[in-house]
Amino acid sequence: MVQRRDGVPREGGRKRLTAQDWADAALTAMGEGGLAAVAVEPLAARLDTTKGSFYWHFANREALIEAALDRWEQKSTEAVIAGLASEPDPGTRLRRLLTEASELAAKDPLEVSLPASAGHPRVAAVLLRVTRRRVDYLAQLFAELGFPPDEAHRRALLAYTGYLGHTQLAHAVPQTLPAGEDGRRYLDSVFDTLMAAAPEA
């Protein structure tokens, strides 16, 4: 069967792969085995294609890693923030963010595997951008709720470090976390703690 330059047959109905398909496959591999799991041949097998498809889209493995990390940043941070934009009340946005982010992180191994690869310069750079973006957004919500800037930032850091700890437990020892209705009450108590002594509106 004649192959295209991207490795996909001209016939047979197979979908032509995009750079995003490769980036998503690389993210899945990172979640399963860390940065070392991002290798062209295994990813090509996972995607049922050839290495030619990879080289159509990327110059090398580092370019794929960068694209995958950009994709993770968009999906795990920017898309989540954008999804809250239609909610006018900052308190409701904060509560939704804590709940939704905790639920998503419990299912996403990248929230644990990427920090474990922070020695890689590209991973370190995206982790720094993502952390700053997330903490700044949290600080913005606390500021909208009436906290002074320094206090808003302090509470944002507290919320984010709590999120990271919760995520680690959710992946390493999930049985230590409350589930179901107990889990919802626990997140409500976290929200109440973060909002303690809120100034009058």
C-alpha positions in Angstrom: 0.0 0.0 0.0 1.3 3.4 -0.9 2.3 5.5 2.1 2.0 9.3 2.4 4.9 11.3 3.6 3.3 11.4 7.0 3.2 7.6 7.2 -0.6 7.2 6.8 -1.8 5.0 3.9 -3.6 6.7 1.0 -6.3 4.1 1.3 -7.9 2.2 4.1 -9.7 4.9 5.9 -7.1 5.6 8.5 -7.2 9.0 10.0 -4.3 11.4 9.1 -2.5 12.2 12.3 -2.0 15.8 13.5 0.7 17.3 15.6 -1.9 17.4 18.4 -2.5 13.7 18.1 1.2 13.2 18.7 1.3 15.7 21.6 -1.7 14.0 23.3 0.0 10.5 22.8 3.2 11.9 24.3 1.2 13.3 27.3 -0.3 9.9 27.9 3.1 8.3 27.8 4.4 10.9 30.3 1.6 10.2 32.6 2.3 6.4 32.5 6.1 6.5 32.6 7.4 10.0 33.0 9.5 11.9 30.5 11.6 8.8 29.6 8.5 7.1 28.2 8.3 9.7 25.3 10.0 7.7 22.5 9.2 7.9 18.8 8.9 4.3 18.0 6.6 3.2 20.9 4.4 6.3 20.3 4.1 5.4 16.6 3.0 1.9 17.5 0.5 3.4 20.0 -0.9 5.6 17.2 -0.8 2.8 14.6 1.5 4.7 12.3 5.1 5.0 11.3 8.0 7.2 12.3 7.5 9.1 9.0 4.3 10.7 10.6 6.4 11.9 13.5 9.0 13.6 11.3 6.3 15.2 9.2 5.3 17.2 12.3 8.4 17.4 14.5 12.1 17.9 13.9 13.1 15.8 16.9 11.9 14.4 20.3 12.6 17.7 22.1 10.2 19.5 19.8 7.5 16.9 20.6 8.1 17.3 24.3 7.7 21.0 24.0 4.5 20.6 22.0 3.1 18.1 24.6 4.0 20.4 27.5 2.3 23.4 25.7 -0.8 21.2 25.2 -0.8 20.2 28.9 -0.5 23.9 29.9 -3.5 24.8 27.7 -5.7 21.9 28.8 -4.9 21.8 32.5 -4.7 25.6 33.2 -5.9 28.0 30.5 -9.0 25.9 29.6 -9.9 25.5 33.2 -9.7 29.2 33.9 -11.6 30.0 30.7 -14.3 27.6 31.8 -14.9 29.7 34.9 -15.1 33.1 33.1 -18.9 33.1 32.8 -19.4 32.9 36.6 -19.6 36.5 37.9 -19.2 35.7 41.6 -15.6 35.2 42.7 -16.5 33.1 45.7 -18.5 30.7 43.5 -15.6 30.7 41.0 -13.2 29.8 43.8 -15.3 27.0 45.2 -15.9 25.6 41.7 -12.1 25.8 40.9 -11.2 23.9 44.1 -13.8 21.2 43.4 -13.2 20.8 39.7 -9.4 21.0 39.8 -9.3 18.4 42.6 -11.5 16.1 40.6 -9.5 16.5 37.4 -6.1 16.1 39.1 -7.2 12.9 40.8 -7.6 11.4 37.2 -4.6 13.1 35.7 -1.2 11.4 36.4 0.6 14.3 34.8 0.0 16.5 37.9 2.3 14.1 39.7 4.6 12.8 36.9 5.6 16.2 35.5 6.9 17.6 38.8 9.0 14.4 39.1 10.6 15.4 35.9 11.4 19.0 36.9 15.1 18.4 36.3 14.4 18.7 32.6 14.7 22.3 31.5 11.6 22.4 29.4 9.5 20.7 32.1 10.9 23.1 34.7 10.0 26.1 32.5 6.4 25.0 31.9 6.0 24.1 35.6 7.1 27.6 36.6 4.7 29.2 34.1 1.8 27.1 35.2 2.4 27.5 38.9 2.7 31.3 38.5 -0.5 31.4 36.4 -2.5 29.3 38.8 -1.3 31.1 41.9 -1.9 34.5 40.3 -5.4 33.5 39.3 -6.2 32.3 42.8 -4.8 35.6 44.2 -7.0 37.5 41.8 -10.1 35.6 43.1 -9.1 36.4 46.7 -8.5 40.0 45.8 -11.9 40.2 44.2 -13.3 38.9 47.5 -11.9 41.9 49.3 -8.5 40.6 50.6 -5.5 43.0 50.4 -3.0 42.0 47.8 -0.4 40.5 50.2 -3.1 38.5 52.0 -4.7 37.4 48.7 -1.4 36.1 47.5 -0.7 34.3 50.8 -4.1 32.6 50.7 -3.5 31.7 47.0 -0.3 30.0 47.9 -2.1 28.1 50.8 -4.8 27.0 48.4 -2.3 25.8 45.8 0.0 24.0 48.2 -3.1 22.3 49.6 -4.2 21.3 46.1 -0.7 19.8 45.4 -0.8 17.8 48.6 -4.3 16.6 47.9 -3.2 15.5 44.4 -0.3 13.6 45.7 -2.5 11.7 48.1 -5.1 11.1 45.4 -2.5 9.2 43.4 -0.3 7.6 46.0 -2.7 6.7 48.8 -6.3 7.5 47.6 -7.8 5.5 50.5 -6.7 8.2 52.9 -9.0 10.8 51.3 -12.7 11.0 52.0 -14.9 10.0 49.1 -18.5 10.7 47.9 -20.5 13.0 50.2 -17.7 13.0 52.8 -15.3 14.2 50.1 -17.6 17.1 49.2 -17.9 18.1 52.8 -14.1 18.0 53.1 -13.7 20.3 50.1 -16.3 22.6 51.6 -14.3 22.8 54.8 -11.2 23.6 52.9 -13.0 26.5 51.2 -14.4 27.7 54.6 -10.8 27.6 56.0 -9.4 29.6 53.1 -12.2 32.1 53.5 -12.0 32.5 57.3 -12.0 36.1 58.5 -13.0 37.4 55.1 -13.5 41.2 55.2 -16.9 42.6 54.8 -17.9 43.2 51.2 
